[in-house]
Amino acid sequence: MHFLQILPLAFVMIAGPQIITSFFLATGERVAANSLAYIAGAAIAVIGWVSAAFVVAHVSKNAGHHTANTTLDWIVLVLLLVLMVHTFRTRKQSEPPKWMSKLEHENPKSAFLLGLNLFLLFPGDILTAITVGLYVGRHDESWWHLLPFVALTLLILALPALGVALLGRRAEGSSCRRSVTG
C-alpha cells in the first residue's frame, strides 16, 4: 500500500500554470475538445516520466546494488536542491505569461501540445514524477501502482471542465464565464 503515500504529490503536479490552464480552457471556446486534448498531453508526459523513473528504480533494485540505490537517493536530493535554488533565484513578481491570455481561443492541437509541454518540461513536475516513479519502483510495487497517482493528477486537471459540463447552461450564464469571454 505504499502507493497511497504518493497520492498527495498529485496536487504538487498540478500546482501553478497547470491547473490555471485547466480553468482557462474550461472558460474558453470548445471546452470539451480542448480540455480532453490538454489532459491527453499531460497524461503522456506524466506517464512517461513516472514510468522511466520506475524502470530505473526497479532495475537498480533488482540488480541488488545498494550503491545504486544510495546514488539514486543522492540524485533526487541534488535535483531537489537545484530546483530550490533555481526557483529562488528566478522568482519575480510578474504578469501572467502571454500564452495564457490566448487560452480562451485555443484549438485542440495547441491544447494537447500545451499539456504535453507543461508536464514534460517544467522542473517541478519532472522532479515530482521522478520522485513518484522512484518511490514506487524502490518499494517493490508493481508498475500499475503508479496509475492511481496519474489518475488523480488527471482528475484534478479535469475538474474545471467537469464543472462546466455538470453545470451546463448555468455555467454559460455565470458572471465568471461572461467576464472571461468578454
N, CA, C and O of each residue as an XYZ file, in Angstrom:
728
protein
N       0.806     -1.200      0.000
C       0.000      0.000      0.000
C       0.852      1.268      0.000
O       0.347      2.349      0.303
N       2.120      1.151     -0.332
C       2.990      2.319     -0.387
C       2.483      3.355     -1.391
O       2.723      4.553     -1.240
N       1.783      2.880     -2.410
C       1.360      3.818     -3.450
C       0.385      4.864     -2.922
O       0.252      5.928     -3.526
N      -0.297      4.595     -1.816
C      -1.205      5.589     -1.242
C      -0.434      6.802     -0.714
O      -0.988      7.897     -0.623
N       0.822      6.610     -0.372
C       1.628      7.705      0.164
C       2.035      8.708     -0.911
O       2.428      9.830     -0.591
N       1.947      8.320     -2.168
C       2.350      9.236     -3.238
C       1.189     10.053     -3.789
O       1.410     11.002     -4.541
N      -0.042      9.703     -3.430
C      -1.200     10.407     -3.983
C      -1.181     11.912     -3.702
O      -1.553     12.682     -4.588
N      -0.769     12.370     -2.521
C      -0.740     13.828     -2.310
C       0.172     14.572     -3.292
O      -0.014     15.768     -3.518
N       1.144     13.886     -3.870
C       2.026     14.540     -4.833
C       1.300     14.922     -6.127
O       1.818     15.703     -6.925
N       0.105     14.373     -6.330
C      -0.690     14.775     -7.499
C      -1.038     16.265     -7.407
O      -1.129     16.951     -8.425
N      -1.230     16.756     -6.187
C      -1.530     18.172     -6.010
C      -0.309     19.036     -6.321
O      -0.444     20.168     -6.786
N       0.875     18.497     -6.064
C       2.112     19.202     -6.408
C       2.245     19.280     -7.929
O       2.678     20.299     -8.467
N       1.874     18.209     -8.612
C       1.998     18.162    -10.075
C       1.164     19.234    -10.765
O       1.578     19.771    -11.792
N       0.016     19.545    -10.224
C      -0.887     20.466    -10.922
C      -0.797     21.902    -10.424
O      -1.433     22.799    -10.977
N      -0.010     22.114     -9.385
C       0.093     23.468     -8.818
C       0.785     24.401     -9.811
O       1.799     24.044    -10.410
N       0.242     25.560     -9.971
C       0.846     26.547    -10.865
C       0.091     26.679    -12.163
O      -1.137     26.594    -12.186
N       0.824     26.887    -13.253
C       0.159     27.131    -14.542
C      -0.623     25.915    -15.049
O      -1.485     26.055    -15.916
N      -0.333     24.733    -14.520
C      -1.031     23.539    -14.984
C      -2.527     23.609    -14.670
O      -3.354     23.396    -15.556
N      -2.877     23.902    -13.427
C      -4.302     23.962    -13.078
C      -4.937     25.251    -13.591
O      -6.112     25.261    -13.958
N      -4.172     26.326    -13.619
C      -4.701     27.586    -14.149
C      -5.090     27.417    -15.618
O      -6.113     27.937    -16.064
N      -4.267     26.686    -16.356
C      -4.577     26.403    -17.757
C      -5.885     25.634    -17.878
O      -6.684     25.903    -18.775
N      -6.107     24.674    -16.976
C      -7.367     23.920    -16.999
C      -8.567     24.840    -16.838
O      -9.580     24.674    -17.518
N      -8.452     25.809    -15.936
C      -9.550     26.754    -15.731
C      -9.762     27.642    -16.955
O     -10.898     27.887    -17.360
N      -8.678     28.117    -17.536
C      -8.813     28.956    -18.735
C      -9.451     28.170    -19.876
O     -10.317     28.690    -20.581
N      -9.031     26.927    -20.061
C      -9.614     26.117    -21.135
C     -11.084     25.829    -20.874
O     -11.876     25.737    -21.811
N     -11.450     25.684    -19.607
C     -12.844     25.401    -19.261
C     -13.740     26.622    -19.429
O     -14.963     26.491    -19.495
N     -13.148     27.795    -19.496
C     -13.963     29.001    -19.670
C     -13.857     29.562    -21.082
O     -14.422     30.615    -21.379
N     -13.141     28.867    -21.942
C     -12.962     29.340    -23.306
C     -13.882     28.642    -24.282
O     -14.929     28.108    -23.916
N     -13.465     28.661    -25.519
C     -14.222     28.014    -26.590
C     -13.863     26.535    -26.643
O     -12.781     26.144    -26.205
N     -14.748     25.723    -27.168
C     -14.526     24.275    -27.340
C     -14.000     23.627    -26.059
O     -12.940     23.000    -26.057
N     -14.749     23.787    -24.985
C     -14.331     23.325    -23.664
C     -13.974     21.842    -23.676
O     -12.889     21.467    -23.232
N     -14.856     21.007    -24.170
C     -14.640     19.564    -24.115
C     -13.422     19.147    -24.948
O     -12.549     18.433    -24.454
N     -13.363     19.578    -26.177
C     -12.258     19.173    -27.062
C     -10.916     19.675    -26.544
O      -9.936     18.929    -26.519
N     -10.872     20.928    -26.134
C      -9.607     21.487    -25.655
C      -9.172     20.868    -24.330
O      -7.992     20.578    -24.129
N     -10.123     20.670    -23.436
C      -9.781     20.082    -22.141
C      -9.313     18.643    -22.293
O      -8.340     18.231    -21.660
N     -10.000     17.884    -23.126
C      -9.579     16.494    -23.354
C      -8.199     16.432    -24.007
O      -7.377     15.593    -23.641
N      -7.950     17.298    -24.951
C      -6.643     17.329    -25.609
C      -5.545     17.709    -24.611
O      -4.472     17.105    -24.604
N      -5.811     18.697    -23.783
C      -4.853     19.143    -22.770
C      -4.536     18.006    -21.802
O      -3.373     17.761    -21.483
N      -5.566     17.321    -21.344
C      -5.387     16.218    -20.396
C      -4.659     15.053    -21.062
O      -3.852     14.387    -20.413
N      -4.924     14.794    -22.337
C      -4.209     13.729    -23.056
C      -2.718     14.042    -23.147
O      -1.887     13.156    -22.942
N      -2.373     15.281    -23.449
C      -0.963     15.674    -23.492
C      -0.308     15.520    -22.132
O       0.810     15.017    -22.024
N      -1.014     15.957    -21.093
C      -0.488     15.823    -19.730
C      -0.308     14.355    -19.364
O       0.686     13.986    -18.737
N      -1.268     13.514    -19.753
C      -1.195     12.084    -19.431
C       0.044     11.444    -20.039
O       0.737     10.673    -19.375
N       0.322     11.755    -21.278
C       1.500     11.188    -21.939
C       2.775     11.593    -21.211
O       3.647     10.759    -20.968
N       2.884     12.869    -20.864
C       4.085     13.352    -20.185
C       4.246     12.736    -18.794
O       5.331     12.281    -18.431
N       3.165     12.724    -18.025
C       3.249     12.200    -16.654
C       3.548     10.709    -16.664
O       4.407     10.241    -15.916
N       2.849      9.967    -17.499
C       3.100      8.515    -17.580
C       4.531      8.255    -18.035
O       5.188      7.345    -17.529
N       5.013      9.040    -18.979
C       6.388      8.870    -19.447
C       7.409      9.075    -18.347
O       8.306      8.251    -18.172
N       7.280     10.185    -17.590
C       8.251     10.469    -16.526
C       8.199      9.438    -15.405
O       9.239      8.930    -14.986
N       6.991      9.120    -14.911
C       6.921      8.175    -13.791
C       7.355      6.779    -14.222
O       7.966      6.053    -13.438
N       7.050      6.401    -15.442
C       7.451      5.082    -15.935
C       8.965      4.976    -16.091
O       9.562      3.965    -15.719
N       9.580      6.011    -16.636
C      11.040      5.996    -16.796
C      11.731      5.899    -15.443
O      12.673      5.123    -15.278
N      11.268      6.680    -14.478
C      11.869      6.631    -13.143
C      11.606      5.285    -12.478
O      12.475      4.759    -11.784
N      10.419      4.724    -12.682
C      10.088      3.413    -12.131
C      11.044      2.345    -12.672
O      11.559      1.518    -11.919
N      11.270      2.379    -13.977
C      12.168      1.387    -14.594
C      13.580      1.517    -14.021
O      14.214      0.513    -13.697
N      14.066      2.737    -13.898
C      15.408      2.943    -13.338
C      15.485      2.393    -11.915
O      16.439      1.695    -11.572
N      14.496      2.700    -11.096
C      14.494      2.226     -9.710
C      14.360      0.718     -9.645
O      15.052      0.056     -8.872
N      13.475      0.183    -10.452
C      13.230     -1.260    -10.444
C      14.470     -2.030    -10.899
O      14.829     -3.043    -10.298
N      15.115     -1.558    -11.944
C      16.321     -2.214    -12.454
C      17.445     -2.143    -11.423
O      18.125     -3.141    -11.182
N      17.645     -0.986    -10.816
C      18.731     -0.864     -9.842
C      18.446     -1.693     -8.597
O      19.373     -2.244     -8.002
N      17.188     -1.792     -8.195
C      16.827     -2.594     -7.021
C      17.013     -4.073     -7.317
O      17.522     -4.818     -6.479
N      16.604     -4.498     -8.504
C      16.747     -5.915     -8.872
C      18.201     -6.303     -9.087
O      18.564     -7.470     -8.937
N      19.032     -5.331     -9.436
C      20.455     -5.622     -9.602
C      21.114     -5.867     -8.250
O      22.219     -6.406     -8.179
N      20.427     -5.466     -7.172
C      20.934     -5.725     -5.833
C      22.082     -4.840     -5.418
O      22.819     -5.175     -4.489
N      22.245     -3.741     -6.074
C      23.346     -2.845     -5.744
C      22.869     -1.785     -4.759
O      22.107     -0.885     -5.113
N      23.323     -1.907     -3.535
C      22.989     -0.910     -2.527
C      23.548      0.449     -2.940
O      22.950      1.490     -2.670
N      24.695      0.420     -3.592
C      25.323      1.664     -4.050
C      24.431      2.385     -5.054
O      24.327      3.611     -5.021
N      23.786      1.636     -5.946
C      22.903      2.252     -6.948
C      21.719      2.924     -6.266
O      21.318      4.020     -6.658
N      21.158      2.277     -5.251
C      20.032      2.881     -4.539
C      20.448      4.144     -3.795
O      19.720      5.136     -3.787
N      21.607      4.104     -3.178
C      22.120      5.289     -2.493
C      22.386      6.400     -3.496
O      22.109      7.567     -3.218
N      22.916      6.051     -4.650
C      23.173      7.040     -5.700
C      21.875      7.673     -6.164
O      21.823      8.885     -6.373
N      20.826      6.881     -6.328
C      19.521      7.424     -6.721
C      19.000      8.402     -5.670
O      18.447      9.449     -6.010
N      19.177      8.060     -4.399
C      18.747      8.971     -3.333
C      19.476     10.306     -3.436
O      18.870     11.368     -3.298
N      20.783     10.241     -3.681
C      21.573     11.471     -3.794
C      21.203     12.274     -5.037
O      21.191     13.504     -5.004
N      20.904     11.588     -6.115
C      20.498     12.286     -7.342
C      19.203     13.051     -7.105
O      19.088     14.212     -7.499
N      18.228     12.410     -6.465
C      16.957     13.076     -6.178
C      17.189     14.259     -5.241
O      16.601     15.323     -5.434
N      18.036     14.086     -4.230
C      18.329     15.181     -3.314
C      18.995     16.351     -4.035
O      18.626     17.505     -3.816
N      19.966     16.062     -4.887
C      20.649     17.126     -5.641
C      19.662     17.824     -6.576
O      19.668     19.051     -6.677
N      18.811     17.050     -7.262
C      17.805     17.658     -8.138
C      16.875     18.575     -7.355
O      16.526     19.659     -7.823
N      16.480     18.146     -6.178
C      15.610     18.958     -5.347
C      16.308     20.249     -4.933
O      15.699     21.318     -4.974
N      17.563     20.164     -4.539
C      18.313     21.357     -4.151
C      18.510     22.311     -5.329
O      18.366     23.525     -5.185
N      18.837     21.755     -6.488
C      19.000     22.592     -7.683
C      17.686     23.286     -8.018
O      17.678     24.470     -8.357
N      16.590     22.566     -7.927
C      15.280     23.144     -8.200
C      14.957     24.259     -7.208
O      14.424     25.298     -7.599
N      15.271     24.056     -5.939
C      15.013     25.083     -4.932
C      15.825     26.345     -5.223
O      15.294     27.454     -5.168
N      17.100     26.177     -5.531
C      17.959     27.320     -5.825
C      17.469     28.037     -7.088
O      17.381     29.265     -7.117
N      17.154     27.264     -8.122
C      16.662     27.848     -9.370
C      15.379     28.644     -9.134
O      15.236     29.765     -9.623
N      14.460     28.063     -8.390
C      13.193     28.734     -8.109
C      13.427     30.018     -7.325
O      12.818     31.046     -7.621
N      14.299     29.967     -6.336
C      14.580     31.148     -5.526
C      15.242     32.249     -6.353
O      14.892     33.421     -6.221
N      16.183     31.879     -7.190
C      16.926     32.871     -7.974
C      16.107     33.484     -9.105
O      16.341     34.634     -9.477
N      15.159     32.743     -9.654
C      14.408     33.238    -10.805
C      13.027     33.765    -10.453
O      12.282     34.188    -11.337
N      12.680     33.744     -9.184
C      11.344     34.223     -8.808
C      11.270     35.730     -8.952
O      12.230     36.453     -8.687
N      10.115     36.173     -9.374
C       9.891     37.607     -9.513
C       8.391     37.857     -9.611
O       7.620     36.975     -9.990
N       8.008     39.038     -9.272
C       6.616     39.448     -9.421
C       6.436     39.810    -10.892
O       7.138     40.680    -11.407
N       5.528     39.166    -11.549
C       5.355     39.455    -12.964
C       3.911     39.242    -13.394
O       3.075     38.733    -12.647
N       3.664     39.642    -14.590
C       2.361     39.423    -15.209
C       2.268     37.964    -15.642
O       3.291     37.303    -15.820
N       1.043     37.457    -15.814
C       0.912     36.096    -16.333
C       1.557     35.998    -17.719
O       1.603     36.983    -18.455
N       2.050     34.816    -18.067
C       2.657     34.660    -19.395
C       1.660     35.006    -20.505
O       0.452     34.828    -20.347
N       2.178     35.499    -21.618
C       1.313     35.923    -22.727
C       0.504     34.771    -23.304
O      -0.611     34.976    -23.783
N       1.062     33.545    -23.262
C       0.344     32.414    -23.822
C      -0.937     32.133    -23.052
O      -1.870     31.552    -23.606
N      -1.003     32.529    -21.794
C      -2.216     32.284    -21.009
C      -3.383     33.124    -21.504
O      -4.530     32.683    -21.443
N      -3.110     34.310    -21.986
C      -4.198     35.158    -22.471
C      -4.820     34.603    -23.746
O      -5.937     34.982    -24.098
N      -4.135     33.733    -24.430
C      -4.639     33.158    -25.674
C      -5.409     31.853    -25.456
O      -5.966     31.305    -26.407
N      -5.448     31.349    -24.225
C      -6.094     30.065    -23.950
C      -7.587     30.067    -24.227
O      -8.166     29.023    -24.528
N      -8.200     31.207    -24.130
C      -9.636     31.315    -24.361
C     -10.007     30.905    -25.788
O     -11.110     30.415    -26.030
N      -9.088     31.106    -26.723
C      -9.354     30.813    -28.129
C      -8.459     29.677    -28.641
O      -8.126     29.633    -29.826
N      -8.084     28.785    -27.773
C      -7.181     27.687    -28.106
C      -7.872     26.675    -29.007
O      -9.100     26.606    -29.048
N      -7.073     25.886    -29.735
C      -7.618     24.769    -30.510
C      -7.092     23.478    -29.884
O      -6.112     23.514    -29.140
N      -7.728     22.336    -30.174
C      -7.331     21.089    -29.522
C      -5.863     20.702    -29.744
O      -5.222     20.193    -28.824
N      -5.329     20.930    -30.926
C      -3.928     20.573    -31.185
C      -2.992     21.371    -30.272
O      -2.071     20.815    -29.673
N      -3.235     22.657    -30.175
C      -2.406     23.506    -29.314
C      -2.600     23.150    -27.845
O      -1.643     23.175    -27.070
N      -3.834     22.819    -27.454
C      -4.103     22.426    -26.067
C      -3.355     21.133    -25.731
O      -2.813     20.994    -24.634
N      -3.328     20.190    -26.673
C      -2.592     18.939    -26.468
C      -1.107     19.228    -26.275
O      -0.490     18.730    -25.333
N      -0.542     20.025    -27.160
C       0.888     20.353    -27.066
C       1.202     21.123    -25.788
O       2.270     20.952    -25.200
N       0.279     21.962    -25.365
C       0.469     22.707    -24.127
C       0.491     21.756    -22.933
O       1.360     21.871    -22.069
N      -0.454     20.820    -22.877
C      -0.475     19.832    -21.796
C       0.786     18.994    -21.784
O       1.351     18.722    -20.724
N       1.226     18.586    -22.961
C       2.446     17.789    -23.073
C       3.654     18.582    -22.580
O       4.454     18.076    -21.792
N       3.783     19.812    -23.039
C       4.946     20.621    -22.679
C       4.948     21.068    -21.220
O       6.000     21.078    -20.580
N       3.785     21.437    -20.687
C       3.743     21.879    -19.291
C       4.201     20.775    -18.339
O       4.885     21.046    -17.352
N       3.826     19.544    -18.633
C       4.181     18.439    -17.735
C       5.494     17.762    -18.121
O       6.091     17.047    -17.316
N       5.930     17.986    -19.331
C       7.172     17.362    -19.795
C       8.391     18.209    -19.471
O       9.477     17.671    -19.262
N       8.228     19.532    -19.426
C       9.382     20.422    -19.337
C       9.501     21.223    -18.044
O      10.566     21.781    -17.782
N       8.458     21.301    -17.232
C       8.543     22.069    -16.001
C       9.360     21.314    -14.960
O       9.038     20.169    -14.642
N      10.403     21.926    -14.430
C      11.286     21.234    -13.478
C      10.556     20.641    -12.273
O      10.880     19.536    -11.838
N       9.590     21.352    -11.738
C       8.853     20.840    -10.586
C       8.090     19.571    -10.914
O       8.054     18.638    -10.111
N       7.486     19.532    -12.082
C       6.743     18.338    -12.497
C       7.684     17.171    -12.789
O       7.386     16.021    -12.468
N       8.809     17.485    -13.395
C       9.792     16.437    -13.677
C      10.256     15.808    -12.366
O      10.275     14.584    -12.230
N      10.625     16.641    -11.413
C      11.123     16.146    -10.135
C      10.046     15.364     -9.387
O      10.329     14.316     -8.807
N       8.821     15.867     -9.400
C       7.735     15.166     -8.721
C       7.482     13.809     -9.360
O       7.344     12.809     -8.654
N       7.419     13.763    -10.676
C       7.171     12.492    -11.373
C       8.318     11.511    -11.140
O       8.082     10.320    -10.936
N       9.541     11.995    -11.168
C      10.692     11.123    -10.921
C      10.637     10.585     -9.491
O      10.909      9.408     -9.256
N      10.291     11.435     -8.554
C      10.179     11.004     -7.157
C       9.132      9.907     -7.015
O       9.369      8.906     -6.339
N       7.988     10.089     -7.641
C       6.913      9.090     -7.570
C       7.366      7.773     -8.191
O       7.193      6.709     -7.596
N       7.948      7.845     -9.392
C       8.404      6.622    -10.059
C       9.477      5.886     -9.265
O       9.437      4.663     -9.136
N      10.436      6.640     -8.735
C      11.493      6.019     -7.929
C      10.933      5.402     -6.658
O      11.338      4.307     -6.267
N      10.016      6.091     -6.020
C       9.439      5.592     -4.776
C       8.710      4.264     -4.993
O       8.914      3.301     -4.255
N       7.867      4.234     -6.008
C       7.105      3.010     -6.283
C       8.045      1.880     -6.713
O       7.897      0.745     -6.262
N       8.999      2.186     -7.571
C       9.939      1.172     -8.032
C      10.824      0.618     -6.938
O      11.142     -0.571     -6.943
N      11.225      1.453     -6.004
C      12.118      1.024     -4.934
C      11.398      0.279     -3.826
O      12.041     -0.382     -3.010
N      10.084      0.371     -3.779
C       9.318     -0.336     -2.748
C       8.695     -1.624     -3.277
O       7.726     -2.135     -2.716
N       9.253     -2.130     -4.342
C       8.825     -3.415     -4.916
C       7.340     -3.469     -5.257
O       6.721     -4.532     -5.211
N       6.780     -2.324     -5.598
C       5.395     -2.290     -6.046
C       5.384     -2.560     -7.549
O       6.411     -2.436     -8.215
N       4.242     -2.923     -8.066
C       4.083     -3.132     -9.497
C       3.912     -1.793    -10.198
O       3.573     -0.789     -9.571
N       4.151     -1.792    -11.510
C       4.016     -0.567    -12.293
C       2.622      0.034    -12.167
O       2.463      1.254    -12.120
N       1.621     -0.827    -12.113
C       0.253     -0.317    -12.069
C      -0.011      0.507    -10.813
O      -0.994      1.247    -10.770
N       0.835      0.403     -9.790
C       0.668      1.222     -8.597
C       0.937      2.707     -8.870
O       0.639      3.561     -8.035
N       1.494      3.002    -10.031
C       1.670      4.394    -10.449
C       0.350      4.990    -10.948
O       0.159      6.206    -10.918
N      -0.542      4.136    -11.398
C      -1.765      4.602    -12.055
C      -2.698      5.420    -11.159
O      -3.302      6.370    -11.656
N      -2.853      5.103     -9.853
C      -3.696      5.985     -9.030
C      -3.158      7.414     -8.967
O      -3.933      8.370     -8.972
N      -1.835      7.561     -8.908
C      -1.227      8.893     -8.914
C      -1.527      9.606    -10.234
O      -1.927     10.771    -10.237
N      -1.336      8.915    -11.337
C      -1.598      9.504    -12.655
C      -3.086      9.852    -12.775
O      -3.439     10.936    -13.240
N      -3.945      8.934    -12.356
C      -5.390      9.167    -12.460
C      -5.829     10.363    -11.612
O      -6.635     11.175    -12.066
N      -5.312     10.480    -10.394
C      -5.685     11.613     -9.549
C      -5.182     12.924    -10.141
O      -5.889     13.931    -10.109
N      -3.966     12.917    -10.681
C      -3.426     14.111    -11.330
C      -4.347     14.547    -12.468
O      -4.687     15.725    -12.574
N      -4.745     13.615    -13.309
C      -5.588     13.933    -14.458
C      -7.007     14.316    -14.037
O      -7.631     15.174    -14.661
N      -7.512     13.682    -12.986
C      -8.842     14.040    -12.490
C      -8.863     15.481    -11.987
O      -9.808     16.221    -12.258
N      -7.836     15.874    -11.264
C      -7.772     17.253    -10.768
C      -7.728     18.227    -11.951
O      -8.379     19.271    -11.924
N      -6.962     17.883    -12.978
C      -6.905     18.734    -14.169
C      -8.254     18.813    -14.872
O      -8.583     19.830    -15.484
N      -9.028     17.749    -14.785
C     -10.326     17.696    -15.467
C     -11.443     18.385    -14.685
O     -12.504     18.648    -15.249
N     -11.236     18.679    -13.420
C     -12.309     19.234    -12.591
C     -12.940     20.514    -13.150
O     -14.165     20.626    -13.132
N     -12.169     21.476    -13.640
C     -12.838     22.668    -14.201
C     -13.765     22.337    -15.372
O     -14.881     22.853    -15.437
N     -13.323     21.495    -16.282
C     -14.163     21.120    -17.427
C     -15.356     20.285    -16.978
O     -16.454     20.432    -17.513
N     -15.147     19.412    -16.000
C     -16.259     18.617    -15.474
C     -17.292     19.522    -14.809
O     -18.497     19.294    -14.922
N     -16.809     20.547    -14.118
C     -17.735     21.508    -13.505
C     -18.576     22.214    -14.542
O     -19.781     22.387    -14.355
N     -17.958     22.624    -15.629
C     -18.702     23.282    -16.713
C     -19.709     22.301    -17.316
O     -20.848     22.670    -17.599
N     -19.285     21.056    -17.509
C     -20.192     20.057    -18.086
C     -21.374     19.773    -17.157
O     -22.507     19.637    -17.619
N     -21.117     19.684    -15.862
C     -22.197     19.400    -14.911
C     -23.149     20.576    -14.749
O     -24.348     20.384    -14.549
N     -22.623     21.787    -14.836
C     -23.470     22.962    -14.685
C     -24.241     23.294    -15.955
O     -25.263     23.978    -15.900
N     -23.763     22.817    -17.092
C     -24.457     23.019    -18.361
C     -24.715     24.482    -18.668
O     -23.791     25.295    -18.655
N     -25.959     24.818    -18.942
C     -26.330     26.184    -19.309
C     -26.070     27.181    -18.183
O     -25.800     28.355    -18.435
N     -26.153     26.711    -16.949
C     -25.901     27.625    -15.829
C     -24.466     28.131    -15.856
O     -24.201     29.253    -15.426
N     -23.528     27.314    -16.360
C     -22.126     27.746    -16.456
C     -21.979     28.846    -17.497
O     -21.160     29.749    -17.332
N     -22.764     28.779    -18.570
C     -22.684     29.788    -19.622
C     -23.173     31.146    -19.136
O     -22.697     32.178    -19.610
N     -24.101     31.159    -18.211
C     -24.660     32.409    -17.742
C     -23.951     32.994    -16.538
O     -24.318     34.070    -16.068
N     -22.944     32.306    -16.032
C     -22.288     32.789    -14.814
C     -21.484     34.052    -15.094
O     -20.988     34.258    -16.202
N     -21.366     34.877    -14.092
C     -20.605     36.128    -14.244
C     -19.145     35.835    -14.504
O     -18.479     36.592    -15.210
N     -18.639     34.754    -13.950
C     -17.238     34.379    -14.193
C     -17.009     34.102    -15.670
O     -16.035     34.573    -16.258
N     -17.897     33.347    -16.252
C     -17.758     32.997    -17.669
C     -17.885     34.235    -18.552
O     -17.129     34.388    -19.511
N     -18.839     35.125    -18.238
C     -19.017     36.327    -19.034
C     -17.795     37.232    -18.956
O     -17.386     37.814    -19.960
N     -17.212     37.351    -17.765
C     -16.081     38.257    -17.629
C     -14.845     37.742    -18.340
O     -14.020     38.529    -18.801
N     -14.711     36.439    -18.431
C     -13.540     35.871    -19.110
C     -13.702     35.938    -20.625
O     -12.750     36.245    -21.343
N     -14.902     35.652    -21.106
C     -15.100     35.609    -22.547
C     -15.462     36.966    -23.141
O     -15.544     37.103    -24.361
N     -15.670     37.919    -22.336
C     -15.911     39.272    -22.841
C     -17.341     39.594    -22.845
O     -17.725     40.695    -23.240
